[in-house]
């Protein structure tokens, strides 16, 4: 009796400690990833050819002027010290000043981040809705398997810039259904109309990838014994799809959908430039071309945080969808 009374609290404490450990791992791993990745980006930009002092003062300044500017900017200090100062200021919202735009980088990020978020949200909805719907059709209907396979393979093979140019040439220039370049916004309807072609160009490849994973997962689950048993009990096709097929195929579908949405921010670089959108992607391209280190670091940090937060959310969703991932066999 005593053993039973002492065994239960021990198991409870073990479960509590295990939960705390997993929660701390979910919190610390993303932070370490952001720190390491941001340091690599910072070091790569610092070691890249080009001198910010020469860019600011021009090629005709004297060596003393270059040295004085490097000292005022802190460029003569060790790289770890420079990175620590930059990271501390970035955590407080201070990304320095843009050498190209001659204003604080934080002021540049406001409106541009809003444009990228709107584009990513629009494209993300298209990816999830179209990708899962097409993939489910290909995994359940025999007549649709070959067309869906061919369609998704073509969608993955087409680069975003090719899709963007094709959509502009056909739907904007020839048919005139959408504007060639994005404007300054306006009403909600006007904004949706301006963002439709960029969002479609951005979503084609990712939605095809989601559709392929969904088709494979749904097709595998459709052949499972428990699905055959459900059909044998007389459940309708819709009930079998909702309760048994999609529920068990949700983990890979959720994972790839979330990663696809995170990848939108990196893919937006090309699409925003093609359609003249003033988002983070176009800012990153212009800043890299101008060797604007502070702007490049700020945009890179935002992209890193978005990707890390998304991958962490995927881990949490996987544990929520599959209880087996939250428990381990107690020895």
Phi and psi in degrees as a GROMACS rama.xvg file:
@    title "Ramachandran Plot"
@    xaxis  label "Phi"
@    yaxis  label "Psi"
@TYPE xy
-64.9682  -38.7099  UNK-2
-62.2192  -39.1302  UNK-3
-65.8597  -39.5298  UNK-4
-68.1335  -36.1008  UNK-5
-83.8899  -24.7784  UNK-6
-70.1521  -39.6827  UNK-7
-62.7248  -48.5769  UNK-8
-61.0449  -34.5738  UNK-9
-64.2306  -45.1008  UNK-10
-64.0756  -37.4275  UNK-11
-63.6433  -43.6998  UNK-12
-64.7192  -37.6096  UNK-13
-63.7492  -43.1265  UNK-14
-63.4598  -40.1094  UNK-15
-63.9163  -45.8642  UNK-16
-63.9392  -38.0416  UNK-17
-64.2379  -41.9499  UNK-18
-64.3937  -41.9089  UNK-19
-64.0263  -40.8869  UNK-20
-63.5798  -43.0465  UNK-21
-66.9916  -38.3692  UNK-22
-65.1896  -42.7535  UNK-23
-64.9531  -35.0969  UNK-24
-67.0001  -39.3458  UNK-25
-64.4034  -28.7443  UNK-26
-87.4631  -40.8781  UNK-27
-78.9851  -36.461  UNK-28
-59.7223  -46.0549  UNK-29
-61.8712  -38.6353  UNK-30
-64.0842  -43.0089  UNK-31
-63.5973  -40.9676  UNK-32
-61.2704  -44.5308  UNK-33
-63.6943  -42.4129  UNK-34
-63.3584  -47.5382  UNK-35
-65.6184  -46.4729  UNK-36
-65.2535  -41.5184  UNK-37
-65.683  -35.983  UNK-38
-66.3821  -39.9888  UNK-39
-62.8155  -44.325  UNK-40
-63.6007  -42.9146  UNK-41
-62.2479  -46.1333  UNK-42
-64.3635  -39.6402  UNK-43
-63.8962  -41.1013  UNK-44
-69.9611  -36.5433  UNK-45
-69.6899  -34.389  UNK-46
-89.4293  -5.50438  UNK-47
-69.1878  154.504  UNK-48
-60.9775  146.159  UNK-49
114.526  143.211  UNK-50
-121.165  120.092  UNK-51
-58.4412  -31.636  UNK-52
-64.9318  -41.0757  UNK-53
-66.6257  -36.8986  UNK-54
-65.8448  -35.7933  UNK-55
-79.2045  -47.8667  UNK-56
-87.5812  -20.6075  UNK-57
91.2885  171.081  UNK-58
-78.4369  -7.31467  UNK-59
-98.0527  1.31333  UNK-60
-72.7302  161.431  UNK-61
-85.3245  166.135  UNK-62
-63.217  -35.0111  UNK-63
-66.1044  -38.38  UNK-64
-66.9172  -41.0134  UNK-65
-60.7557  -45.4684  UNK-66
-63.8946  -40.9816  UNK-67
-64.792  -39.9358  UNK-68
-68.8781  -41.5427  UNK-69
-60.2916  -38.0867  UNK-70
-68.0683  -40.4019  UNK-71
-68.1131  -31.1146  UNK-72
-85.2402  -7.68842  UNK-73
79.3557  17.762  UNK-74
-79.0897  -9.62654  UNK-75
-93.0262  4.43056  UNK-76
-92.6896  164.117  UNK-77
-59.6615  148.308  UNK-78
-59.5372  -43.1345  UNK-79
-58.5504  -35.3115  UNK-80
-68.5562  -42.4725  UNK-81
-61.1458  -43.0314  UNK-82
-64.6262  -41.568  UNK-83
-61.8755  -42.347  UNK-84
-64.7256  -43.0718  UNK-85
-63.627  -42.9392  UNK-86
-65.1958  -41.0446  UNK-87
-62.5631  -44.1657  UNK-88
-67.6525  -37.8396  UNK-89
-64.3485  -37.6942  UNK-90
-63.8614  -22.6129  UNK-91
-98.9002  12.2309  UNK-92
84.3973  9.4228  UNK-93
-107.696  106.269  UNK-94
-100.998  12.5947  UNK-95
83.661  -169.776  UNK-96
-107.329  146.336  UNK-97
-80.4514  129.164  UNK-98
-72.6225  -23.7937  UNK-99
-86.7804  -46.9257  UNK-100
-93.5754  -7.12389  UNK-101
56.4667  42.7973  UNK-102
-154.436  163.988  UNK-103
-58.2772  140.327  UNK-104
-64.4099  -34.9865  UNK-105
-59.9542  -31.4854  UNK-106
-71.2042  -30.1161  UNK-107
-72.4439  -30.0803  UNK-108
-75.7381  -25.9638  UNK-109
-56.0378  -67.9353  UNK-110
-68.0677  -34.7096  UNK-111
-68.8503  -37.6412  UNK-112
-64.1454  -37.8491  UNK-113
-62.8794  -40.8333  UNK-114
-63.912  -45.6568  UNK-115
-65.3108  -39.2898  UNK-116
-64.7262  -41.2998  UNK-117
-62.4592  -45.139  UNK-118
-64.1765  -44.0091  UNK-119
-65.9521  -37.5713  UNK-120
-65.7256  -43.5443  UNK-121
-62.8879  -49.9159  UNK-122
-65.5198  -35.0941  UNK-123
-63.4603  -40.1907  UNK-124
-63.2741  -42.8009  UNK-125
-62.3581  -41.9723  UNK-126
-62.0048  -49.2205  UNK-127
-67.5548  -47.6439  UNK-128
-68.1407  -53.6789  UNK-129
-68.8708  -44.866  UNK-130
-62.0607  -47.3521  UNK-131
-69.9869  -39.2882  UNK-132
-65.2226  -46.9969  UNK-133
-66.8154  -41.9522  UNK-134
-64.5848  -39.604  UNK-135
-65.0934  -40.1526  UNK-136
-62.6678  -44.029  UNK-137
-68.864  -25.4258  UNK-138
-87.3419  -16.659  UNK-139
-110.876  -32.934  UNK-140
-100.284  122.511  UNK-141
-63.414  -39.5611  UNK-142
-65.1151  -21.9899  UNK-143
-94.8071  -6.96134  UNK-144
-64.0563  -48.7254  UNK-145
-66.3652  -47.4346  UNK-146
-60.9338  -40.451  UNK-147
-66.4591  -40.6988  UNK-148
-61.5655  -45.8778  UNK-149
-66.3365  -40.606  UNK-150
-66.2581  -44.2812  UNK-151
-69.357  -35.9567  UNK-152
-63.1792  -40.6526  UNK-153
-67.0225  -38.8687  UNK-154
-64.2953  -38.5334  UNK-155
-69.8686  -35.3542  UNK-156
-73.8283  -24.0368  UNK-157
-81.9376  120.277  UNK-158
-66.3328  157.916  UNK-159
-63.7627  -38.5071  UNK-160
-70.4309  -31.0469  UNK-161
-69.3165  -43.1332  UNK-162
-61.7413  -39.7849  UNK-163
-63.4126  -47.1214  UNK-164
-65.5763  -37.1303  UNK-165
-66.8234  -43.9309  UNK-166
-63.0519  -39.7194  UNK-167
-65.11  -45.4354  UNK-168
-64.5929  -38.0537  UNK-169
-89.6102  -56.7564  UNK-170
-83.4501  -26.0558  UNK-171
-98.321  -52.0727  UNK-172
-78.1995  -52.1382  UNK-173
-76.5304  -48.416  UNK-174
-92.4968  -24.2726  UNK-175
70.9309  22.9924  UNK-176
-76.786  -28.7384  UNK-177
-133.216  156.873  UNK-178
-69.5996  148.655  UNK-179
-69.4349  -45.8668  UNK-180
-121.239  151.582  UNK-181
-71.8982  145.65  UNK-182
-97.2314  -152.812  UNK-183
-92.9162  15.1833  UNK-184
91.7673  -147.66  UNK-185
137.006  -132.892  UNK-186
-72.185  170.368  UNK-187
-62.5015  -40.7812  UNK-188
-63.8386  -42.3076  UNK-189
-65.2381  -38.5989  UNK-190
-64.7736  -44.059  UNK-191
-61.6293  -41.2867  UNK-192
-64.7283  -39.2528  UNK-193
-70.7535  -32.09  UNK-194
-91.5325  -5.66702  UNK-195
-63.927  -52.6176  UNK-196
-63.2151  -46.5766  UNK-197
-59.3825  -40.2022  UNK-198
-66.6586  -39.9617  UNK-199
-66.5093  -43.9142  UNK-200
-61.8488  -36.6397  UNK-201
-74.0762  -30.038  UNK-202
-91.714  -14.4656  UNK-203
-58.9649  -55.1023  UNK-204
-65.0295  -44.1907  UNK-205
-68.9509  -39.6816  UNK-206
-65.549  -35.1936  UNK-207
-64.9806  -38.6609  UNK-208
-65.846  -44.7931  UNK-209
-61.7635  -39.694  UNK-210
-63.8911  -39.9226  UNK-211
-63.8677  -45.7164  UNK-212
-65.0573  -41.163  UNK-213
-63.8977  -43.223  UNK-214
-61.1005  -45.2557  UNK-215
-65.2067  -41.8204  UNK-216
-67.773  -44.4069  UNK-217
-66.217  -41.1202  UNK-218
-63.9053  -38.9008  UNK-219
-67.2003  -42.0071  UNK-220
-69.413  -29.9481  UNK-221
-65.0543  -24.7238  UNK-222
-95.0168  5.37809  UNK-223
-72.4054  151.17  UNK-224
-60.9159  -37.4913  UNK-225
-68.6935  -28.397  UNK-226
-71.0494  -41.6047  UNK-227
-62.6183  -37.0639  UNK-228
-66.7204  -38.5757  UNK-229
-64.3632  -40.6259  UNK-230
-64.5658  -37.838  UNK-231
-65.5784  -26.6353  UNK-232
-78.6392  -2.43866  UNK-233
92.0246  12.8256  UNK-234
-67.7483  146.421  UNK-235
-68.6  162.613  UNK-236
-62.3987  -38.0594  UNK-237
-66.1671  -41.346  UNK-238
-65.9826  -40.0951  UNK-239
-64.0964  -40.1876  UNK-240
-64.7341  -45.6372  UNK-241
-72.5628  -48.3821  UNK-242
-82.6895  -29.9116  UNK-243
-117.801  -39.3117  UNK-244
-84.3034  -59.4115  UNK-245
-66.4657  -35.0038  UNK-246
-63.7322  -40.5762  UNK-247
-81.3819  -22.2106  UNK-248
-91.4754  6.01581  UNK-249
-69.4727  -30.9637  UNK-250
-64.5476  -56.5083  UNK-251
-63.7358  -33.7266  UNK-252
-66.5022  -44.7442  UNK-253
-63.0384  -41.6781  UNK-254
-61.975  -51.1834  UNK-255
-70.7604  -32.2023  UNK-256
-66.4354  -43.3389  UNK-257
-65.6269  -42.189  UNK-258
-66.5525  -33.4136  UNK-259
-65.5818  -42.3231  UNK-260
-63.7736  -39.0796  UNK-261
-65.1704  -37.6265  UNK-262
-69.2027  -14.3713  UNK-263
-60.4401  -36.5415  UNK-264
-66.4711  -35.876  UNK-265
-73.9002  -39.0534  UNK-266
-70.9345  -20.3887  UNK-267
-67.0515  -15.5852  UNK-268
-58.422  -48.4544  UNK-269
-73.6701  -44.0904  UNK-270
-67.1947  -41.2717  UNK-271
-63.0137  -38.7224  UNK-272
-66.9565  -37.7022  UNK-273
-67.3059  -35.1843  UNK-274
-102.168  4.87205  UNK-275
69.8683  28.3606  UNK-276
-82.7944  133.272  UNK-277
-88.5375  65.3329  UNK-278
-107.607  -166.429  UNK-279
-65.2783  -34.0841  UNK-280
-62.6092  -48.9639  UNK-281
-65.9849  -35.8412  UNK-282
-63.016  -39.8234  UNK-283
-65.4688  -42.9064  UNK-284
-62.4535  -46.6794  UNK-285
-65.4605  -37.1712  UNK-286
-71.6866  -37.7643  UNK-287
-65.2921  -42.143  UNK-288
-64.1281  -35.6198  UNK-289
-90.6052  1.10024  UNK-290
55.8525  41.3047  UNK-291
-84.9195  91.2102  UNK-292
-62.1598  -43.6836  UNK-293
-64.8135  -40.8119  UNK-294
-68.2013  -41.1138  UNK-295
-62.7047  -42.8751  UNK-296
-63.5663  -41.211  UNK-297
-65.0274  -47.1626  UNK-298
-65.3456  -40.9087  UNK-299
-62.4472  -39.6111  UNK-300
-64.5658  -40.4027  UNK-301
-63.2064  -44.8641  UNK-302
-63.0471  -39.1903  UNK-303
-62.8675  -45.5973  UNK-304
-63.6938  -42.273  UNK-305
-60.9181  -45.7349  UNK-306
-66.5345  -42.6112  UNK-307
-67.57  -42.2274  UNK-308
-62.2738  -39.4862  UNK-309
-65.803  -46.1572  UNK-310
-64.4184  -36.3932  UNK-311
-66.0376  -40.6167  UNK-312
-62.6  -36.4239  UNK-313
-62.2479  -42.719  UNK-314
-60.1661  -42.6442  UNK-315
-66.4161  -42.2038  UNK-316
-65.4323  -37.8658  UNK-317
-62.1716  -42.8966  UNK-318
-65.8512  -33.6696  UNK-319
-73.6336  -34.7472  UNK-320
-78.9216  -31.4371  UNK-321
-123.379  102.092  UNK-322
-60.2852  -20.7659  UNK-323
-64.3772  -25.6598  UNK-324
-76.6897  -16.0345  UNK-325
-94.011  -13.9439  UNK-326
-119.239  150.467  UNK-327
-130.199  152.524  UNK-328
-67.5757  123.891  UNK-329
-82.419  127.466  UNK-330
